């Protein structure tokens, strides 16, 4: 079960900003927002924590929330029609759930926390509100998530991370 943390102070989102800026991973979120823009984004996302082993996303579920990883690492895996399991690891500074967010299709893989994690979730409804009130931030966020999606699709081992 996912554990929602207390309503975070707006400044808490800056820890996510730091994780995004410092990540050197192939699938790091290339989101270049100012501090004021990060604080604005903080009004639209919700902080949550996962214990090691907890499930964040289940393969086959039709749900479109997107998750930004502030700390920890998560394992992404799926079982194909031949019952083969494929895996990827996603760490701090990246995003999960972008595939279903954009495609409106069921989740393509299961995601579990490898260790305790802190994430930020953004629902499609809150994203629409962000787009209405702060279109420049919503556009930058969409472009950054699309870039991660494209990088994962081009990199065969990371393809499974498109959830």
Residue pairs with C-beta under 8 A, 6 or more apart in sequence:
1 54
2 48
2 49
2 50
2 54
2 56
3 48
3 49
3 50
3 51
4 46
4 47
4 48
4 49
5 47
5 48
5 49
5 118
8 42
8 47
10 39
10 42
10 43
11 39
11 42
12 42
12 47
13 38
13 39
13 41
13 42
13 45
13 120
14 35
14 38
14 39
15 70
15 71
15 118
16 38
16 68
16 70
16 120
17 33
17 35
17 38
19 69
19 70
19 71
19 92
19 93
20 28
20 29
20 31
20 68
20 93
21 93
22 93
23 29
23 91
23 92
23 93
23 94
25 91
25 93
25 94
26 151
26 155
26 158
27 90
27 94
27 95
27 148
27 151
27 152
27 155
27 158
27 161
28 93
28 94
28 148
29 68
29 93
29 94
29 95
29 144
29 145
29 148
30 144
30 147
30 148
31 140
31 141
31 144
32 140
33 41
33 137
33 140
37 134
37 136
37 137
37 140
40 134
40 137
41 130
41 137
41 141
44 122
44 126
44 127
44 129
44 130
45 68
45 120
45 121
45 122
45 126
46 120
46 121
47 70
47 118
47 119
47 120
48 118
48 119
48 120
48 121
49 116
49 117
49 118
49 119
50 56
50 72
50 74
50 113
50 116
50 117
50 119
51 113
51 116
52 113
52 114
52 115
52 116
53 112
53 113
54 112
54 113
55 110
55 111
55 112
56 67
56 74
56 96
56 111
56 112
56 113
56 119
57 63
57 67
57 96
57 97
57 107
57 109
57 110
57 111
57 163
58 107
58 110
59 78
59 79
59 106
59 107
59 108
59 109
59 110
60 106
60 107
61 106
61 107
62 100
62 105
62 106
62 107
63 100
63 107
64 97
64 100
64 101
64 104
64 123
64 124
65 97
65 101
65 121
65 122
65 123
65 124
66 95
66 96
66 97
66 98
66 101
66 121
66 122
66 127
66 145
67 95
67 96
67 97
67 119
67 120
67 121
67 122
68 94
68 95
68 119
68 120
68 121
68 122
69 90
69 91
69 92
69 93
69 94
69 95
69 96
69 117
69 118
69 119
70 92
70 117
70 118
70 119
70 120
71 92
71 117
71 118
72 91
72 92
72 113
72 114
72 115
72 116
72 117
72 118
72 119
73 89
73 90
73 91
73 92
73 113
73 114
73 115
73 117
74 89
74 90
74 91
74 96
74 111
74 112
74 113
74 114
74 117
75 87
75 88
75 89
75 111
75 112
75 114
76 87
76 88
76 89
76 90
76 96
76 109
76 110
76 111
76 160
76 161
76 163
77 85
77 86
77 87
77 88
77 109
77 110
77 112
77 160
78 85
78 86
78 108
78 109
78 110
78 160
79 85
80 86
86 160
87 160
88 157
88 158
88 159
88 160
88 161
89 114
90 96
90 111
90 161
94 148
95 144
95 145
95 148
96 111
96 119
96 161
96 163
97 107
97 163
98 145
98 146
98 148
98 149
98 162
98 163
99 105
99 107
99 108
99 149
99 162
99 163
100 106
100 107
100 108
100 163
101 124
101 127
101 145
102 145
102 146
102 149
107 163
108 160
108 162
108 163
109 160
109 161
109 162
109 163
111 163
122 130
127 138
127 141
130 137
130 138
130 141
131 138
131 139
149 162
151 158
152 158
152 159
152 161
152 162
153 159
153 162
